[in-house]
Amino acid sequence: MNRVFVALLVAAVAVGLVRDALPGGLAEQVFGPSNEPALRALTQKSLDAAADAAKLALGLTGVLALWMGVMRVAEQAGLVALLARALRPVLVRLFPEVPADHPAMGAIVMNMSANLLGLGNAATPLGLEAMKHLQELNPRKDTASNAMVLFLALNTTHITLIPARTIALRLENGASDATNIVLPTILATACGMTVAFVAARLLQRRFPLEPLAAPPVDGGGAT
Amino acid sequence: MSAFRTFADAVSGGAIPVIIALVALVGALRGVKVYEVFVEGAKEGFEVAVRIIPYLVAVLVAVGLVRSAGLLDLLSRALAPVLGAVGVPAETLPMMLVRPLSGSGADGVMVELMKAHGADSMAATTAAVMSGAADTTFYILAVYFGSVGIKRIRHGLWAGLIGDLAGLLTAAWFTKALLF
């Protein structure tokens, strides 16, 4: 992530500098019209984005609290384990590193179900609950485990049965059949999810985990 | 389709309160102290929200700068000829570039295409399918990994983006095959 972060920042500012350095006509030809210097826009954007990020996180607080509370009740009532047991054959194949009866499995199932039903605001808290349980199994606390990367990849490509927001936008803009996108969307997300799964599995060998630090040797005093 | 639509509306409109009430009821029947347990779990929500702030700031500032600098316009001009060759309408390129970076940005591109080419056009329909076929990978990565303090993401970003690319390309192909 270090490299990605630096590359994004440097590339953005470099493009901004070039854009301002080019004569007006040429800049417009390459980048399209713009009504203010690129660097000034970047200045404003960096401050706005930082403020938005904090607002977004704090805005999540209520929903996170709600779903983490519900999740805890469902866990103690045995509902999560029940759901996880039903899907155990699939889960064990997807996440071989996670013990079949670990609470992470239940949270993963809940997250995927919420994604499938298009309940985005429930899916994130449940996904974070799953991350928490996956972190319990992770020996390197600052490094993503294979299971975490796979879970993330499946979340960024999850299948949605009803893309509700898109359908609403299409209706608003006068589509004659606003829901005709449902089938291609399901098929495309299924392909995306499959590819993400394979990519996560293949890439994990190219990003090997560092060996754990050797346990401290006992004793070792003066001999 | 209309029966499906009714089902869909019912799920997205009413599922959440029903699930919450069911969980509470089953919990109570099984002897769980529902209120105490709920509050205890909910306490974590606040901690998580605060914990993800630094990660979100880093990612959203970087992504915001890239979008605002016009880097995507530049890329979409450079890549347009490539897209035609793989059977994807060139107008949807901004969508493909924005989708992993920003959800509201993707909505904006979709509406722009509907206004410019009509909601039933191939470009706008393809963009709509693309919007559902991928997700805001950068944001999800910041939130999910940030919530447990993961700093070394290994192949996390690549796996997510490769999945996005596959979803976006197949979105264009399925749209063309099934709807046009």
HADDOCK unambig.tbl for C-alpha pairs under 7 A between the chains (distance, minus, plus):
assign (segid A and resid 1 and name CA) (segid B and resid 152 and name CA) 6.64 0.50 0.50
assign (segid A and resid 1 and name CA) (segid B and resid 153 and name CA) 6.28 0.50 0.50
assign (segid A and resid 5 and name CA) (segid B and resid 62 and name CA) 6.70 0.50 0.50
assign (segid A and resid 8 and name CA) (segid B and resid 62 and name CA) 5.82 0.50 0.50
assign (segid A and resid 8 and name CA) (segid B and resid 66 and name CA) 6.43 0.50 0.50
assign (segid A and resid 9 and name CA) (segid B and resid 62 and name CA) 5.46 0.50 0.50
assign (segid A and resid 9 and name CA) (segid B and resid 65 and name CA) 6.89 0.50 0.50
assign (segid A and resid 12 and name CA) (segid B and resid 65 and name CA) 5.67 0.50 0.50
assign (segid A and resid 12 and name CA) (segid B and resid 66 and name CA) 4.69 0.50 0.50
assign (segid A and resid 12 and name CA) (segid B and resid 69 and name CA) 5.43 0.50 0.50
assign (segid A and resid 12 and name CA) (segid B and resid 71 and name CA) 6.53 0.50 0.50
assign (segid A and resid 15 and name CA) (segid B and resid 69 and name CA) 6.18 0.50 0.50
assign (segid A and resid 15 and name CA) (segid B and resid 71 and name CA) 6.49 0.50 0.50
assign (segid A and resid 16 and name CA) (segid B and resid 69 and name CA) 5.21 0.50 0.50
assign (segid A and resid 30 and name CA) (segid B and resid 74 and name CA) 6.92 0.50 0.50
assign (segid A and resid 31 and name CA) (segid B and resid 70 and name CA) 6.49 0.50 0.50
assign (segid A and resid 31 and name CA) (segid B and resid 73 and name CA) 6.08 0.50 0.50
assign (segid A and resid 31 and name CA) (segid B and resid 74 and name CA) 6.01 0.50 0.50
assign (segid A and resid 38 and name CA) (segid B and resid 69 and name CA) 6.23 0.50 0.50
assign (segid A and resid 41 and name CA) (segid B and resid 68 and name CA) 6.86 0.50 0.50
assign (segid A and resid 42 and name CA) (segid B and resid 65 and name CA) 5.90 0.50 0.50
assign (segid A and resid 42 and name CA) (segid B and resid 68 and name CA) 6.24 0.50 0.50
assign (segid A and resid 42 and name CA) (segid B and resid 69 and name CA) 6.51 0.50 0.50
assign (segid A and resid 45 and name CA) (segid B and resid 64 and name CA) 6.38 0.50 0.50
assign (segid A and resid 45 and name CA) (segid B and resid 65 and name CA) 6.39 0.50 0.50
assign (segid A and resid 45 and name CA) (segid B and resid 68 and name CA) 6.97 0.50 0.50
assign (segid A and resid 46 and name CA) (segid B and resid 61 and name CA) 5.36 0.50 0.50
assign (segid A and resid 46 and name CA) (segid B and resid 64 and name CA) 6.81 0.50 0.50
assign (segid A and resid 46 and name CA) (segid B and resid 65 and name CA) 6.32 0.50 0.50
assign (segid A and resid 49 and name CA) (segid B and resid 60 and name CA) 5.84 0.50 0.50
assign (segid A and resid 49 and name CA) (segid B and resid 61 and name CA) 5.06 0.50 0.50
assign (segid A and resid 49 and name CA) (segid B and resid 64 and name CA) 6.22 0.50 0.50
assign (segid A and resid 50 and name CA) (segid B and resid 57 and name CA) 4.99 0.50 0.50
assign (segid A and resid 50 and name CA) (segid B and resid 60 and name CA) 6.90 0.50 0.50
assign (segid A and resid 50 and name CA) (segid B and resid 61 and name CA) 5.81 0.50 0.50
assign (segid A and resid 53 and name CA) (segid B and resid 53 and name CA) 6.68 0.50 0.50
assign (segid A and resid 53 and name CA) (segid B and resid 56 and name CA) 5.47 0.50 0.50
assign (segid A and resid 53 and name CA) (segid B and resid 57 and name CA) 5.06 0.50 0.50
assign (segid A and resid 53 and name CA) (segid B and resid 60 and name CA) 6.38 0.50 0.50
assign (segid A and resid 54 and name CA) (segid B and resid 53 and name CA) 5.54 0.50 0.50
assign (segid A and resid 54 and name CA) (segid B and resid 57 and name CA) 6.79 0.50 0.50
assign (segid A and resid 57 and name CA) (segid B and resid 49 and name CA) 5.25 0.50 0.50
assign (segid A and resid 57 and name CA) (segid B and resid 50 and name CA) 6.89 0.50 0.50
assign (segid A and resid 57 and name CA) (segid B and resid 52 and name CA) 6.75 0.50 0.50
assign (segid A and resid 57 and name CA) (segid B and resid 53 and name CA) 5.89 0.50 0.50
assign (segid A and resid 58 and name CA) (segid B and resid 49 and name CA) 5.82 0.50 0.50
assign (segid A and resid 58 and name CA) (segid B and resid 50 and name CA) 6.97 0.50 0.50
assign (segid A and resid 60 and name CA) (segid B and resid 49 and name CA) 6.45 0.50 0.50
assign (segid A and resid 61 and name CA) (segid B and resid 45 and name CA) 5.76 0.50 0.50
assign (segid A and resid 61 and name CA) (segid B and resid 46 and name CA) 5.27 0.50 0.50
assign (segid A and resid 61 and name CA) (segid B and resid 49 and name CA) 5.46 0.50 0.50
assign (segid A and resid 64 and name CA) (segid B and resid 45 and name CA) 4.60 0.50 0.50
assign (segid A and resid 65 and name CA) (segid B and resid 42 and name CA) 3.89 0.50 0.50
assign (segid A and resid 65 and name CA) (segid B and resid 43 and name CA) 6.28 0.50 0.50
assign (segid A and resid 65 and name CA) (segid B and resid 44 and name CA) 6.54 0.50 0.50
assign (segid A and resid 65 and name CA) (segid B and resid 45 and name CA) 3.94 0.50 0.50
assign (segid A and resid 65 and name CA) (segid B and resid 46 and name CA) 6.46 0.50 0.50
assign (segid A and resid 66 and name CA) (segid B and resid 42 and name CA) 5.85 0.50 0.50
assign (segid A and resid 68 and name CA) (segid B and resid 41 and name CA) 5.22 0.50 0.50
assign (segid A and resid 68 and name CA) (segid B and resid 42 and name CA) 5.21 0.50 0.50
assign (segid A and resid 68 and name CA) (segid B and resid 45 and name CA) 6.33 0.50 0.50
assign (segid A and resid 69 and name CA) (segid B and resid 37 and name CA) 7.00 0.50 0.50
assign (segid A and resid 69 and name CA) (segid B and resid 38 and name CA) 4.03 0.50 0.50
assign (segid A and resid 69 and name CA) (segid B and resid 39 and name CA) 5.99 0.50 0.50
assign (segid A and resid 69 and name CA) (segid B and resid 40 and name CA) 6.83 0.50 0.50
assign (segid A and resid 69 and name CA) (segid B and resid 41 and name CA) 4.15 0.50 0.50
assign (segid A and resid 69 and name CA) (segid B and resid 42 and name CA) 4.26 0.50 0.50
assign (segid A and resid 70 and name CA) (segid B and resid 20 and name CA) 6.60 0.50 0.50
assign (segid A and resid 70 and name CA) (segid B and resid 38 and name CA) 5.96 0.50 0.50
assign (segid A and resid 72 and name CA) (segid B and resid 37 and name CA) 6.44 0.50 0.50
assign (segid A and resid 72 and name CA) (segid B and resid 38 and name CA) 6.26 0.50 0.50
assign (segid A and resid 72 and name CA) (segid B and resid 41 and name CA) 5.50 0.50 0.50
assign (segid A and resid 73 and name CA) (segid B and resid 23 and name CA) 6.94 0.50 0.50
assign (segid A and resid 73 and name CA) (segid B and resid 27 and name CA) 6.29 0.50 0.50
assign (segid A and resid 73 and name CA) (segid B and resid 34 and name CA) 6.12 0.50 0.50
assign (segid A and resid 73 and name CA) (segid B and resid 37 and name CA) 5.92 0.50 0.50
assign (segid A and resid 73 and name CA) (segid B and resid 38 and name CA) 5.87 0.50 0.50
assign (segid A and resid 74 and name CA) (segid B and resid 23 and name CA) 5.68 0.50 0.50
assign (segid A and resid 74 and name CA) (segid B and resid 27 and name CA) 6.70 0.50 0.50
assign (segid A and resid 76 and name CA) (segid B and resid 32 and name CA) 6.64 0.50 0.50
assign (segid A and resid 77 and name CA) (segid B and resid 26 and name CA) 6.69 0.50 0.50
assign (segid A and resid 77 and name CA) (segid B and resid 27 and name CA) 4.75 0.50 0.50
assign (segid A and resid 77 and name CA) (segid B and resid 30 and name CA) 6.01 0.50 0.50
assign (segid A and resid 77 and name CA) (segid B and resid 32 and name CA) 6.32 0.50 0.50
assign (segid A and resid 118 and name CA) (segid B and resid 12 and name CA) 6.86 0.50 0.50
assign (segid A and resid 119 and name CA) (segid B and resid 12 and name CA) 6.70 0.50 0.50
assign (segid A and resid 128 and name CA) (segid B and resid 144 and name CA) 5.90 0.50 0.50
assign (segid A and resid 128 and name CA) (segid B and resid 147 and name CA) 6.74 0.50 0.50
assign (segid A and resid 131 and name CA) (segid B and resid 144 and name CA) 6.77 0.50 0.50
assign (segid A and resid 131 and name CA) (segid B and resid 148 and name CA) 6.91 0.50 0.50
assign (segid A and resid 132 and name CA) (segid B and resid 148 and name CA) 6.22 0.50 0.50
assign (segid A and resid 135 and name CA) (segid B and resid 148 and name CA) 6.81 0.50 0.50
assign (segid A and resid 141 and name CA) (segid B and resid 150 and name CA) 6.69 0.50 0.50
assign (segid A and resid 142 and name CA) (segid B and resid 149 and name CA) 6.15 0.50 0.50
assign (segid A and resid 142 and name CA) (segid B and resid 150 and name CA) 4.41 0.50 0.50
assign (segid A and resid 142 and name CA) (segid B and resid 151 and name CA) 5.29 0.50 0.50
assign (segid A and resid 142 and name CA) (segid B and resid 152 and name CA) 6.04 0.50 0.50
assign (segid A and resid 143 and name CA) (segid B and resid 150 and name CA) 5.45 0.50 0.50
assign (segid A and resid 143 and name CA) (segid B and resid 151 and name CA) 6.14 0.50 0.50
assign (segid A and resid 143 and name CA) (segid B and resid 152 and name CA) 4.53 0.50 0.50
assign (segid A and resid 143 and name CA) (segid B and resid 153 and name CA) 6.19 0.50 0.50
assign (segid A and resid 144 and name CA) (segid B and resid 150 and name CA) 6.04 0.50 0.50
assign (segid A and resid 144 and name CA) (segid B and resid 152 and name CA) 6.17 0.50 0.50
assign (segid A and resid 144 and name CA) (segid B and resid 153 and name CA) 5.27 0.50 0.50
assign (segid A and resid 144 and name CA) (segid B and resid 154 and name CA) 6.52 0.50 0.50
assign (segid A and resid 149 and name CA) (segid B and resid 155 and name CA) 6.97 0.50 0.50
assign (segid A and resid 149 and name CA) (segid B and resid 156 and name CA) 4.91 0.50 0.50
assign (segid A and resid 152 and name CA) (segid B and resid 141 and name CA) 6.95 0.50 0.50
assign (segid A and resid 152 and name CA) (segid B and resid 156 and name CA) 6.99 0.50 0.50
assign (segid A and resid 153 and name CA) (segid B and resid 156 and name CA) 6.91 0.50 0.50
assign (segid A and resid 153 and name CA) (segid B and resid 159 and name CA) 5.81 0.50 0.50
assign (segid A and resid 153 and name CA) (segid B and resid 160 and name CA) 4.53 0.50 0.50
assign (segid A and resid 156 and name CA) (segid B and resid 134 and name CA) 6.64 0.50 0.50
assign (segid A and resid 156 and name CA) (segid B and resid 135 and name CA) 5.14 0.50 0.50
assign (segid A and resid 156 and name CA) (segid B and resid 136 and name CA) 6.76 0.50 0.50
assign (segid A and resid 156 and name CA) (segid B and resid 137 and name CA) 5.39 0.50 0.50
assign (segid A and resid 156 and name CA) (segid B and resid 140 and name CA) 6.91 0.50 0.50
assign (segid A and resid 156 and name CA) (segid B and resid 160 and name CA) 5.96 0.50 0.50
assign (segid A and resid 157 and name CA) (segid B and resid 133 and name CA) 6.90 0.50 0.50
assign (segid A and resid 157 and name CA) (segid B and resid 134 and name CA) 5.39 0.50 0.50
assign (segid A and resid 157 and name CA) (segid B and resid 135 and name CA) 6.16 0.50 0.50
assign (segid A and resid 157 and name CA) (segid B and resid 163 and name CA) 6.17 0.50 0.50
assign (segid A and resid 157 and name CA) (segid B and resid 164 and name CA) 6.27 0.50 0.50
assign (segid A and resid 162 and name CA) (segid B and resid 8 and name CA) 6.49 0.50 0.50
assign (segid A and resid 163 and name CA) (segid B and resid 132 and name CA) 6.10 0.50 0.50
assign (segid A and resid 166 and name CA) (segid B and resid 128 and name CA) 6.33 0.50 0.50
assign (segid A and resid 170 and name CA) (segid B and resid 119 and name CA) 6.56 0.50 0.50
assign (segid A and resid 173 and name CA) (segid B and resid 114 and name CA) 6.82 0.50 0.50
assign (segid A and resid 173 and name CA) (segid B and resid 119 and name CA) 6.22 0.50 0.50
assign (segid A and resid 174 and name CA) (segid B and resid 119 and name CA) 6.16 0.50 0.50
assign (segid A and resid 175 and name CA) (segid B and resid 119 and name CA) 4.83 0.50 0.50
assign (segid A and resid 175 and name CA) (segid B and resid 120 and name CA) 5.52 0.50 0.50
assign (segid A and resid 176 and name CA) (segid B and resid 120 and name CA) 6.76 0.50 0.50
assign (segid A and resid 181 and name CA) (segid B and resid 129 and name CA) 5.80 0.50 0.50
assign (segid A and resid 184 and name CA) (segid B and resid 129 and name CA) 6.66 0.50 0.50
assign (segid A and resid 184 and name CA) (segid B and resid 171 and name CA) 6.47 0.50 0.50
assign (segid A and resid 184 and name CA) (segid B and resid 174 and name CA) 5.33 0.50 0.50
assign (segid A and resid 184 and name CA) (segid B and resid 175 and name CA) 5.78 0.50 0.50
assign (segid A and resid 185 and name CA) (segid B and resid 129 and name CA) 5.12 0.50 0.50
assign (segid A and resid 185 and name CA) (segid B and resid 132 and name CA) 6.01 0.50 0.50
assign (segid A and resid 185 and name CA) (segid B and resid 133 and name CA) 5.74 0.50 0.50
assign (segid A and resid 185 and name CA) (segid B and resid 171 and name CA) 6.50 0.50 0.50
assign (segid A and resid 188 and name CA) (segid B and resid 133 and name CA) 5.70 0.50 0.50
assign (segid A and resid 188 and name CA) (segid B and resid 167 and name CA) 5.13 0.50 0.50
assign (segid A and resid 188 and name CA) (segid B and resid 170 and name CA) 5.21 0.50 0.50
assign (segid A and resid 188 and name CA) (segid B and resid 171 and name CA) 4.91 0.50 0.50
assign (segid A and resid 188 and name CA) (segid B and resid 174 and name CA) 6.98 0.50 0.50
assign (segid A and resid 189 and name CA) (segid B and resid 133 and name CA) 4.71 0.50 0.50
assign (segid A and resid 189 and name CA) (segid B and resid 167 and name CA) 5.49 0.50 0.50
assign (segid A and resid 191 and name CA) (segid B and resid 166 and name CA) 6.67 0.50 0.50
assign (segid A and resid 191 and name CA) (segid B and resid 167 and name CA) 6.04 0.50 0.50
assign (segid A and resid 192 and name CA) (segid B and resid 163 and name CA) 4.72 0.50 0.50
assign (segid A and resid 192 and name CA) (segid B and resid 164 and name CA) 6.10 0.50 0.50
assign (segid A and resid 192 and name CA) (segid B and resid 166 and name CA) 4.91 0.50 0.50
assign (segid A and resid 192 and name CA) (segid B and resid 167 and name CA) 4.01 0.50 0.50
assign (segid A and resid 193 and name CA) (segid B and resid 163 and name CA) 6.14 0.50 0.50
assign (segid A and resid 195 and name CA) (segid B and resid 163 and name CA) 5.33 0.50 0.50
assign (segid A and resid 195 and name CA) (segid B and resid 166 and name CA) 6.55 0.50 0.50
assign (segid A and resid 196 and name CA) (segid B and resid 159 and name CA) 5.53 0.50 0.50
assign (segid A and resid 196 and name CA) (segid B and resid 160 and name CA) 6.15 0.50 0.50
assign (segid A and resid 196 and name CA) (segid B and resid 162 and name CA) 6.24 0.50 0.50
assign (segid A and resid 196 and name CA) (segid B and resid 163 and name CA) 4.04 0.50 0.50
assign (segid A and resid 199 and name CA) (segid B and resid 159 and name CA) 5.33 0.50 0.50
assign (segid A and resid 200 and name CA) (segid B and resid 159 and name CA) 5.07 0.50 0.50
assign (segid A and resid 203 and name CA) (segid B and resid 155 and name CA) 6.36 0.50 0.50
assign (segid A and resid 204 and name CA) (segid B and resid 155 and name CA) 6.67 0.50 0.50
assign (segid A and resid 207 and name CA) (segid B and resid 154 and name CA) 5.95 0.50 0.50
assign (segid A and resid 207 and name CA) (segid B and resid 155 and name CA) 6.42 0.50 0.50
